């Protein structure tokens, strides 16, 4: 399929930072892979000087596969990975110069739980170790520590915050018992966070949040190492930028500072941010133009996936997020337009019904009755129908 005008603008962008706002179905993965191929084949950039970061191993694998398909055998691969894999690679290569064990192990969430459970006596816990169930809060604490890492908050910073908060409440003319208890919980959490981080270092183990945090720490405390990687990565591309968290964005800004006018391309769409529950900050994409004032913007609005009626309905719904969307903040046009001539024809004849219900059971009844009605009125078989849901658990009522 031929590239459209805005896809070409992003792919053949000359230099400096670029924000690519790519709506659903607009070919953003193709833009990134074509950009990488353009840099290698046309610009003669050494693949080892290209860093592409994405959010999942599946996306990274798909991107690398697309690049591999059109490159000659034996070419050097660019650095194309998830944020965590990239950080892991850096840390293992530079571990000894930073006093870390390069053979450290990465913990899964159950292994994190077991580590705390097996060393519970080392933690100064009162509120968070109830007598009846001493392991009750372990999972909640791990989640809390993970969010602190997402925000790149160190144990020392959290302890300082907890102590200052407690001090301010103590100085208050009317200290409240409830407020004091809250401060005690924060102080206990802060100390536990510090003990947990120290314990992981002693055991030579990291969790996934540590990988990002320690890489930032490495770069900031070892300027020569940072200089080496800044010089190596002449071009940096970031996919699904709307799903990055604060720490991941800090890592990007450390590698590609705005005052260097870096060749940094971030691709994302604030309307598609779905990972807030695990620390993603849509504020990153909303503030990119402030952080990189010289950045240009390219907006991809030509949709190759859906028909116009669906796109129009989705656009009408997402505008309820105004005025906090990029479309309003940057004064850009983000409304998606169906491009397939076949889909345009189908859209003219298709009927889009949006139905609301008060419960999952009522929704299931409505859908099932509609299927029975359509099958009775038309010559449809069961295989002509599909019920799609966001998660398998949502399909249980059906």
Secondary structure, DSSP 8 states (H G I E B T S, - for coil): ----HHHHHHHT--SS-EEEEE-TTS-HHHHHHHHHHHHHHTS---GGGEEEEESSHHHHHHHHHHHHHHS-TT----EEEEHHHHHHHHHHHHGGGGT--TT-EE--HHHHHHHHHHTGGGS--STTS-SS-TTTTHHHHHHHHHHHHHTT--HHHHHHHHHHHHHHHHHSTT--HHHHHHHHHHHHHHHHHHHHHHHHHHHTEE-HHHHHHHHHHHHHH-HHHHHHHHHH-SEEEESSGGG-BHHHHHHHHHHS-GGGT--EEEEE-GGG---GGGTB-THHHHHHHHHTTT-EEEEE-EESSS-HHHHHHHHHHHGGGTTSSHHHHTT-----EE--HHHHHHHHH--------SSHHHHHHHHHHHHHHHHHHS---GGG-----SSGGGGTT-
